[in-house]
Amino acid sequence: MYTDSVTQLGSLGRQRMAARMSLRRVALSISLALANTSPVAAHAEPTMIKPVARGSMLSLSDVRSVAPALAAYTEHKLLAELWNRPDLSRRDRSIVTLSAMIARSQNVQMPEYLNRALDDGVKPGEISEIITHLAFYSGWENAMLAVLIAKEVFRKRGISSESLPPVLVERLPLNDAAEKQRARSVEQNFGAVAPGMVQYTTDLLFHDLWLRPALAPRDRSLVTVSALIASGQVAQITYHLNRAMDNGVTQAQASEVLTHLAFYAGWPNVFSALPVVKDVFEKRPK
């Protein structure tokens, strides 16, 4: 009986895993199909996806045929209102949105938002660095999926790898005092628990990745904070939000990041982050 139960559970596990993999392949197929659309499609008619079984973009009228209220919210609140609110530029909103999508592996609309980001002033090299940065903060698999989609968008726009940041670059100067304080705190707390993790955090992240010049420290912080909130990593927000504000993100901009992410990462993730953000705001020097 026990052996039969284990066998059945193993079979169910394999079936579930196969189903998840199948869904991911479908989502990726949709995303790559979208990447082959016109670069201006993001500004032609708002939203969104190109179903595998059809050749046309999913328009607002398509959304209306299934969810009329969703179409109205998308058109009037998301695209017409949210994206035009003050305190956060459209370029910043594109960075925040892409960061959330990569962090949450939301690939279906990514081609549209990659094109939107390029149209809003985010440089190809900056997108390359955003994806690289998020490999460390959201996982390699999420970054690789973003690479597949961005590759097609870049190809359609004639963006070659020669125009992207090289591997070997002159690093930005390191803030020695702040880095020594960070490294000492991490070593004291976790050095005996995971020494390899502590070493990679210092050598690879803060002495290498964070110093790559193709993405400004402010924007790199914006990417990190957005990804943390979008993926519900509340414990890491205090350090990185303080770092973001030290790097030039204002309180008004940080507040607007929360508002923007409510639509792209969901209200619960933002409300989970609010107490932490409130605490950071209150403890910052006035």
RAQUI-V258053 format. One record per helix or strand of 3 or more residues. SS is the DSSP state (H for helix, E for strand). FROM is the first residue (numbers start at 1). LEN is the number of residues. Records with the same first field share a line. If there is no record, write none. Layout:
SS: FROM-LEN / FROM-LEN
This chain:
H: 2-34 / 41-4 / 60-7 / 68-12 / 82-3 / 90-14 / 110-10 / 124-15 / 140-18 / 161-3 / 176-15 / 195-12 / 209-3 / 217-14 / 234-13 / 251-15 / 267-17
